[in-house]
Amino acid sequence: MAPIPGSGLAKGLAVTLRTMTKKTVTEQYPDAQPELPPRTRGVIGLFEENCTVCMLCARECPDWCIYIDSHKETVPAATPGGRDRSRNVLDRFAIDFSLCMYCGICIEVCPFDALFWSPEFEYAETDIRDLTHERDRLRDWMWTVPAPPALDLGAEEPKELAAARKTADKLAAQQESAQQGSAQQESTAAPEHPKPEEEGRE
């Protein structure tokens, strides 16, 4: 059955009239922050402990806006008679957000879950050269990454969380041992004051 001539125009006008009768809602930004969905593509956060410097994100980036520098470090053998191993140590991880088109390819191809989307979007700069953010700021944005959905009952803890907890415990132990060592050095370096002589002794 052929459509009635002018039916499309009538439907469009009906939508227009229905919209015109509704009250306009204006969000008073920046006084009132918008409620963004959890999967908002705002900025990319770096979880440095998971990065193995595999360079997949930099190679797959269509804009070539990811800059990574690293060096090799020798790891002693864990067992006697074993071979020493070498591993890459991250020196620099930077993203130029003036070039980034927020495609998310770097996050998808990362095999070790080191990159995450953050809904944070307030990072405008007056100078375009300041839009190249180094790993320290990318790491700070990890605090704004939404928590993942809850696991099913009986599911194992993700290996990323276990690795992060292990790294945090190791750093805490190192800080505690350093504090104890400094406290011992202060106690040994402090001069011993002689006791005052008792008054009235003949």
Disulfide bonds with the S-S distance in Angstrom:
none
